[in-house]
């Protein structure tokens, strides 16, 4: 029960969407870029053009990392079609990133991806004391331990 409560609180704090750094890789070469990402029911969604490097990287390696501020999310990514085919995504994306929605979502080459998180790490502070909060989603485990530098 602790895991589910803590994870629900995390998702609530994360909110509907954020601009995040997305990292993808191919042949041990990693690349990162800023992307507009929405969160729906614990999964993260973004759209991209089939002609871009990140799209190609995702076709050969489904593992992805998302990062913002003090949050790192590792997950497995899957292409799920054209963005306009997913009304939940369109509603959330238009609400959070109207300019990007208007400019890109209806383009023929856009594809929608879902990221199912497997591991989340977040640094939090209680007063001035740092803690590392971990959500091991694959195993339903939660931990929060004080960081003690050596």
Secondary structure, 3 states (H helix, E strand, C coil): CHHHHHHHHHHHHHCCEEEEEEEEEECCEEEEEEEEEEEECCEEEEEEECCCHHHHHHHHCCEEEEEECCEEEEEEEEEEECHHHCHHHHHHHHHHCHHHHHHHCCCCCEEEEEEEEEEEEEEEEECCEEEEEEEECCCCEEEEEECCCC
